[in-house]
Each structure stands twice: as C-alpha cells, then as structure tokens.
Amino acid sequence: MSRAVGRVGLAAAVMAAALAGCHAKAQGPREFDGTHAFSYLEAQMKFGPRIPDTPGHDSCGDWIEAQLRKTADTLIVQEFTVTNKKGVHLRLKNYLARFRPKAADRVLYLAHWDTRPIADQDPNLGNQRKPVPGANDGASGVAVLLGVADALKKRPPAVGVDLLFVDGEDYGDFDAATLDSSFSDVLMGSRYFAKHLPDPKYAPMMAVLFDMIGAKNLVIPVEQYSQAFAPEVVDRVWHVADSLGYGKVFLRQTGPSLIDDHTMLQHAGIHAIDMVDFDGYHAYWHTVDDTIDKVSAESLQIVGDVAVALVR
C-alpha cells in the first residue's frame, strides 16, 4: 500500500450511462460469504510474509492460482521479471481471473498479493528491518477477490468481470514513486498490466482497487485521485454501498490522495478508483503490527457485498 501525497486535479471523464447497466440489489440472501473470505485471509497468513523471490511468496502464488482455476472461466498468468534500483532481479506474477470473458462490457477488480519486506514505518527502530505480516495490507484485498470469485462461480455476473491479483506493489521506495514513473520498484504488477493488457482494445467500464479494506471499525472515505479521475465510478460505488445500508462505512467525504495501483491504471486511461481505509489503519501501516487480530470477517463482508452488487 502506497504513501499519501498532496491534493491533485486530474481530467475527469463521464461514463455514468454505461455504469448504469450494473444494478445493485439490497434484497435477498447474501451471495458473498465474509466468514469464508476470512478463511482465505488466514490461509495467506500461514505462508508468512509474501515477499517476491521467497518461498512464502511462491507458495502463496501457487495457492492463489489453484483457487482461481476452481472458479474462473479463464485464467491468465502474467510472468515477468523486474530489475529493481539495486540491481536485484525479481520474478513476479500477476493473475487475471476472467468471468464471461467474451462479454464486451467489463468491470475490473484488483488487489496486490505481495507483502512489504521492511516495516519501515514501525515506531520501534528494532522492527524496521523486519517484514510486514500483511494481514490488511495485502491479504484483505486478496480475500475479498477470492470471495467474489466464489460468488460469481455460483451465479455468473450481469457483465464481464476480471479479477486482477498484482504482484510487486509493496517492495521498494514509495518516496521515489510518481504517477508516471517507469523505473520504480513499487507498483510493479499494476504497471506491467497497464502495458500488457489482455487485449489492445481492453477498456473496462470501471476498475476498483481493494487495498487495506479488512480493518475492524472500517471507514472508507473518497480517495482524491479517484474522485479527480473517475468521479462517475466513485458515485456508482458509493451509491451501491448506500443502497446496501453501508453509508456509515463508505463516507462521502474526502480522504487522502494515494499513489497506489489504481494510478498506474489511470495513467493507461482506465477509469480506476481506490477503495481504501488508509487513515483509519495508519498506525499499523508498514509495521510489524499489521496482523490478523486487526482485521475482521465483518469488514470483508461489507466490502464483498458491495463488490458483488456492483456487477449484478
């Protein structure tokens, strides 16, 4: 999960008419199972830190791939190598699970599945060279996407849906990251995907990044780059959340501006937003305390309900 930066103003475009085709439904039994999604979070934590080029990372990637092969209509695995600023060659993988792959109207959801190698924000200097466990910053977004995959396997979506699991988001120095940086050791998976789309004409109606969305007492304000670049997507997502009774979680107030995976997609012209609880979780962000006791199945349920409703 990236750092916060100052307020910005980017050109916005209007796609509300297309997005209106995805209807939320507040009635009926829940399709998304928050408790089962939490078991996906627990499974990731058992691999330990998921740092690129470590056994835990490789094993977790194999596990994610196995889960997606059970649910998705098709699965694309993007394998690539990045040489970081220190000259280290990192072997990375993105996973793109596709539902109704031939549908023209599409929605893209994404989350990063790697974890940070150093807890550089930890107040204890002795912890700052230790890895981040990544219960919320990493595992929570993956857990929601896997839970969405289960729901879409049982009942196909109204539109095409792509679930993107990006690698190499949290590896290096966020202070050196910029919106258009082509040589950076963070946001590597989303940057690679933006340059290697599944189709040259790939243009989803909207994209939603799920990052740090599992914390207890979850609160999600509107991230500023999201509002500036894709206000129609923000309006759609927050409207659906309101219709499901989650207005006290999805706040219609301005949060921080964050250089995160969604900005790499925005740079490629994709109308992407960041669904993130950054301020509420900041005390544990990039520390050794980003642990499973800080997250809850209830928060995953809320976010998963919104994600599924958006594509019904």
N, C-alpha and C positions, 0 to 999 in steps of 0.2 A: 504494500500500500504506500502510495507516494506522499510527498510532503504538501503542505498548503502553501499557496502563493497569493499574491495580491489580487485585487479586483481587476476584471478584464472586460473588454467589449469585443465580441466577435459577430460577424454577419450571421443573421438567422434566416431560415427559410421556412415556408409554410407547407406542411404535409398533412394537415388535420383531416382533410377529406378522405385520404387513403387510410389513415389510422382509425377512422370511424367505423371501419369494417370489422374491427376486433371488439367484441362486446363483452362487458363484464357481467357476471351473474352472481348475485349475492345469495340466491336461494339454493336449497338442496344440500346434500351431504358434501363434506369437504373432499375434494379429489387429492389434494396434497396432504401427505402424512408427515407431520412435523416430527413425530417420535421416531419414525423410520429414518427420516433425514438426519436426525441427530445420531443415529447409529452409523451413518456414513461419515459423520464428523469424528466419531470415536474411532472408526476404522483408520482414518487418516492419521490420527494422533499416535496410533500404535506403531506406525512406521518411523516415528521420531521426526526430527527436522527433515524437510523435503528440499534440501539444498542441491542445486544442479551438480551432477557428477559425484553423487554419493549413493551408497546402496539404498538408503531410505527413499531418496528421490526416485531412483529407478524402479524400486519395488512398488511405490505408490503409483507411478505412472502406469505400470503393467496392470495394477488393480483397477485404476480408472478405466483403462481400455477394456478390460474384461467386463466391467459393469455396463459400459456403453454398448458393447456388442450384444448384450442381452436385450436392449431396449430400442436402440435407434434403428431407423430404416436403413441408413448407410452411415459409415464412419470413415472419415478422412484423418489420417495421421500425418502431420507435417513434421518431419525430422530435419533439423538444421543445426549448424554449428556456428557459434558466435565467438570471435576472439575479443576478449574484453580489454579494457585500457591497460591492464597489467600484462597482457600477452597470454592470458590463460584461455585455452580453447574449451568452450562449454558446449556440451552436447545437449540439445534441448528438443522438446516435443510439444507441439500443440495437438489437441484432439478436437475435431469438429464432428459432433453428432447431429445428423440431419433427420428431420421428420417431415414427411411429404416433400421429398427433395425436388420433385418436378413442379411444385406449386410456384407460380410467379410471384405472388405476394408473400413476403417473408418477414419474420421477426428474428433478430439475433440477440441471444443472451450470452454473457460471458463472465468468467471469473478466472483468477490466477490460482494455480495449484502448487506453485513452489513456495518456499518459505525463506526468510532472510537469514543469511549466515552469521550476522552480528547484531547483537541487541544494543545498538549504538545510542539509543535514547534512554537506556536504563539509568536511573539516578544513582545506582551503585556502580562505581567505576570498575569494580572487580567483575561485574557481569557483562560489561560492554563488548567483550570479545567472544561471548558465548552465543550460540544460535538462538533464534526466536522460535518458540514452540509452534506458533501459528495456528492456534485454535480458532481465533476470529479472523485474523489477517491471513486468509488463505483457505482454511478448512471450511469455514462457514459458507462462503460462496459456492465452493465445490459441492457441499452437501445439499444446498438448495437446487443446484442444477441437476444433480443426480435424482433428487426427489421429483423435480419437474419431468425428467425423462421417464420415471416410473408412471407418472400420471398420463403422459402422452402415449405411452405404450398401451395403456388400458383403454384410452379414448383419444383417437387422433385429433389434432388441433384443427381449428377452422382455417388456418393459414399455414404456410410452411414455417417451420421453426428450426433454427440452428442453435445448438448449444456449443459454445467455444470455451475450451479449457486451455488457457495460455500459460506458457512456461516463462521463466526468467524475468518475472515482473520485479522481484524484490531483491535482486542480487547486489547491486552496486550503490553508487553515489547519487542520490536524488538531487543533491545541491547542484550537480552538473547537468541535470536533465532539463530540456526545453521542449516546447511543443513540437518543434520540427527537427529535433536532434536526430541525426543519422548515425552518430557514433556515441553510443551511451550504453552502459551495462545495466540499465534498468528498462523495464517495459519492452523487453526484447521479443517476447512472444507476440504481443499485440502489434508491434512494429513490423514483424515478419509477416503476420497475417495480412496486415493492411497492404503489403506489397505483393502478396501471393494469394489473392482472393480465389475462392473456389471456381469462379467464373469471371471473365473480364468485365462482364456487364452486371456483376453482383451488386445489388443496391437494395438492401433490406429497408422496409418502411421505417423501422426504428431499431435501435440497439440499446440494450440496458446492461450495464456493468453492475455486478453484485460484489461488493467489497466491504468487509467488516460489517456484516448485517446479522450477526448472531448474538450480539451482546444482550445481557439482561438489561431491562429498562431501556429498550431500543427506542431511539429517536432519530428520524431521518429528515433533515431539512433539505432545501434545494441547493445543490452544488452549483457554483456560479458559472463554470464553463458549460455545464449542461443547460442552464437557463439561457445563456447567451447564444449557444449554437443550435440548440434543439428545443426551443420553448414549447413547441407543439407536442413533443414526446413527454416532457415534464408534465404538461397539463393532462395528457392522457393517463399517465401512470398515477398521478395524484388523484385524478377523478375516480379511477377504478378503486384505489385504496379507500377513498371516502365512501364509495358505494358499498364497500365491504365492512364499513364500520371502523376503519383504522385511521381516522383523521387525527387522533391524538399521537400516533406514531409518525405518520407522514405529514410533517408540518409544512404549511405554506409560508415559510419564512426562509430568508437567505442564510445559507451556511457558508463554509469556506470555499475557496477555489482550489482545486486539486489537480496537479499533473499526475494523471493516472491512465490506465489502459484505454479509457474512453477517448482521451485526447489524441491518441495515435489513430483511432478510427475516424475521429472528426477531421484530422488532417488529410485523410483519404476521401473525405466528402460524405462519410456515413453519419447519419443523424443519431448520435450516441449520447447517452447520459450516464451519470454515475449515481447509483443508489448506494449511499454510504453513510455510516454513523461515525464520523471522524472525531468531532469534538467530544461526544459522549464517551468515547473509548480512548481518548488521547493519553490518559495516564498509563495505559498498558501497551500502547502502540510502540512497536520496535523495542520491546523489553522482554525479559525472561518471564514476565507475569502474564503474557498472552496465552493463558492456559484454559483448560476445558471447564474449570469452575466458573469462568467469567461469561460463559455462553449458555443458551437455553434452547430447548426444543420449541418453546412458545414463540420466540423471536423468529426461528426458522419457519414456523407455521404461518406467521403473519406475512412474511416476505414471499413464501411459496404460494400462499393463497392469491396474492396479487399477481405473481408471475403467471400462474395458470389461468386466472381470469382474463388476463390481457390477450390471450390467444384463443379464447372461446367465442 
